[in-house]
Every structure is written in structure tokens, then in C-alpha cells.
Amino acid sequence: MKVLVTGAAGFIGFHTTKTLISRGHQVLGFDNLNDYYDPNLKRARLAMIDNPKSFSFVQGDVADAQAVKSAWDQFQPTHVIHLAAQAGVRYSIENPMAYIHSNIVGFQNVIELARHRKPENFVYASSSSVYGGNKTLPFSEDQDVSHPISLYAATKLENELVAKTYSHLYEIPTSGLRFFTVYGPYGRPDMAMFKFSELMLQKKPIQVYHGGKMIRDFTYVDDIVSGILGALGKPEKGEVYNLGKGHPDQLTDMIALLEQHLGVKATREMLPIQAGDVEATLADISKAKVAFGYDPKTSLAQGVAKFCEWYRGYRKL
């Protein structure tokens, strides 16, 4: 395959790209290396992909239609994995226009090219946040998602609706993947596991919301990548799939594991739940299992141990 991976310098994009290359595929990475978090981490990820025979990289913004078109036409991908997006539920409250720019305009630019260029498959990132305030666990793809509670969730829901429409109108394959709390080495610094580790090792307090009673379907990045590539190999028209671990853990469980593997005790600053956050997430992953054999393997204990091993080395650098 020749795969265009947008957001290739991002957390999930980096791991996806490395796996594609290891399986013998050609990859074009496209990323704007923005400063939402430290661009040096993004550059460090790209340095780890150094493979000129299988990987090329273009720095550009998906909201720039001409930049996307130029990169696409030069590489001529057979498949597309669209991961580029402005991430973060809380940041969407502070800077809503960043989400319109990347998640709405950027997504439209890429899928419009797919309409005309007809790749064999178009797989894109959605999010568990589309489930909003749904209380019925586990979340399944047939639940109502018409009540998002953050702008980030609303943009991801819009992506799903546009993809379904394009599949219907233009007969192009699209699969949206609803990611559930992804973590692992080279993760995002704005995510709780990375942020808590940094603060704990600096002997600073961590902010724990909702009394630590938040429930999350923490999903290790290698399992997510296996789901992305599984969906990539099974073109469907307008489908969405949950990609989670399928098992819930409390935020306090994750903190306890960090304490164990980092060898420090966390000082907790207890705060109420934040606007846009949900109390619990849990994925029903049966649809992805049936469709393309999705089978996550990594427990939270195993994943946190791997993350902490990586983080200790990264912090020394």
C-alpha cells in the first residue's frame, strides 16, 4: 500500500506510521507541527521514523487545500489514514476556532480530495467524546450521539456525518474510529498520564477531578494501531467503530500504577468535574471484533509499566 497519514507527527500517527513501514508499506506523512504542545516532541517522533526508502514527510496544514492537494498528487496514495485534528476536550472551550480550522475545514479538504481521487479506503479518527452525556455503558455504535457536550465532540460528530454522506453520494469507502483514552510511549503531554508523571516527578500536586471517580476505558496505543490497520484492510461505506480496551478503570487506579512505577507518591489537588468532561467511558468493541478481528491485548497495568519505562528515558533527554 501507499498510505497518506495526516497527523503523522502526532502520537497515534507516529505509531501508525512506524507499524505501516515495518509491514513494508510506503507512507507519506503530513503534519503542520503546530505548537498546541511542544513541537520538539513531534520532531523527536519523526526522527524515530527515519526511513527514506519507505517514508517521506511534508510539513503542511490540512486546512490548506492546495497544500493537501499538492502532497496527495505527488505521492498518489492508495489508502488514506486521516488523523490530523485539533485534539482536547478542555482546550476546545478556550480556543474554539482552532477546532473549526483543523477538524471541520481540514477534514473537508481531505475527504473532498478522496471524493475525486478515489483511494481504496479512507479511515479517519473520531472520538469516544461523541457519546456526550450518555449514561448507558458500555457505549455502542447504535446509541444516540446527537447531544455532544463539547465543541471537540461536535466537530468529530460532524466528521462522521460528512463521511457517511460522502460514502452515500460518491460511493467512496469511509470508516470512522472512535478512540477511547489512548495512552503510551511518545504520548501527548496534555493527557493525564503524561501530565501526572511530569508533575509527580517534580514533586508538584496533580489535579484530580470529580474525586478521582472518573471511569475511563484506557487503551494502549499498540492496540489502537492494530484497530486502525484492521479497518484499513476492510473498506466499508460510512461505518463507525469503537476502538477501546473494552474494560473500565478508575482514574485512581491509573494514579496508583504511576506511583508504583515512578516510585513517588502523588500529592492530589481535588477538584470538581470540568465543563465538557464526562464521568465515565467504556467501549463496546464487539462490532470491530466481528468486522476486522479487533482484539486489544494490553491491560492498564501492562500499559502503564511500558509508558513509565519510556517516560523515564525521555525525561532524561
Residue, then its C-alpha position, 0 to 999 in steps of 0.5 A: m500500500k501507499v498510505l497518506v497519514t495526516g497527523a503523522a507527527g502526532f502520537i497515534g500517527f507516529h505509531t501508525t506510521k512506524t507499524l505501516i513501514s515495518r509491514g513494508h508499506q510506503v507512507l507519506g506523512f503530513d503534519n503542520l507541527n503546530d505548537y498546541y504542545d511542544p513541537n520538539l516532541k513531534r520532531a523527536r517522533l519523526a526522527m524515530i521514523d527515519n526511513p527514506k526508502s519507505f517514508s517521506f514527510v511534508q510539513g503542511d496544514v490540512a486546512d490548506a487545500q492546495a497544500v493537501k492537494s499538492a502532497w496527495d498528487q505527488f505521492q498518489p496514495t492508495h489508502v488514506i489514514h486521516l488523523a490530523a485534528q485539533a485534539g482536547v476536550r478542555y482546550s476546545i472551550e478556550n480556543p474554539m476556532a482552532y477546532i473549526h480550522s483543523n477538524i471541520v475545514g481540514f477534514q473537508n479538504v481531505i475527504e473532498l480530495a478522496r471524493h475525486r481521487k478515489p483511494e481504496n479506503f479512507v479511515y479517519a479518527s473520531s472520538s469516544s467524546v461523541y457519546g456526550g452525556n450518555k449514561t448507558l455503558p458500555f457505549s455502542e455504535d447504535q446509541d444516540v450521539s446527537h447531544p455532544i457536550s463539547l465543541y471537540a465532540a461536535t466537530k468529530l460528530e460532524n466528521e462522521l456525518v460528512a463521511k457517511t454522506y460522502s460514502h452515500l453520494y460518491e460511493i467512496p469507502t469511509s470508516g470512522l474510529r472512535f478512540f477511547t483514552v489512548y495512552g503510551p510511549y511518545g504520548r501527548p503531554d496534555m493527557a493525564m498520564f503524561k501530565f501526572s508523571e511530569l508533575m509527580l516527578q517534580k514533586k508538584p500536586i496533580q489535579v484530580y477531578h470529580g474525586g478521582k471517580m472518573i471511569r475511563d476505558f484506557t487503551y494502549v496505543d499498540d492496540i489502537v494501531s492494530g484497530i486502525l490497520g484492521a479497518l484499513g484492510k476492510p473498506e466499508k461505506g460510512e461505518v463507525y467503530n469503537l476502538g477501546k480496551g473494552h474494560p473500565d478503570q478508575l482514574t485512581d487506579m491509573i494514579a496508583l500504577l504511576e506511583q508504583h512505577l515512578g516510585v513517588k507518591a502523588t500529592r492530589e489537588m481535588l477538584p470538581i468535574q470540568a465543563g465538557d468532561v464526562e464521568a465515565t467511558l467504556a467501549d463496546i468493541s464487539k462490532a470491530k471484533v466481528a468486522f476486522g478481528y479487533d482484539p486489544k491485548t494490553s491491560l492498564a497495568q501492562g500499559v502503564a509499566k511500558f509508558c513509565e519505562w519510556y517516560r523515564g528515558y525521555r525525561k532524561l533527554 
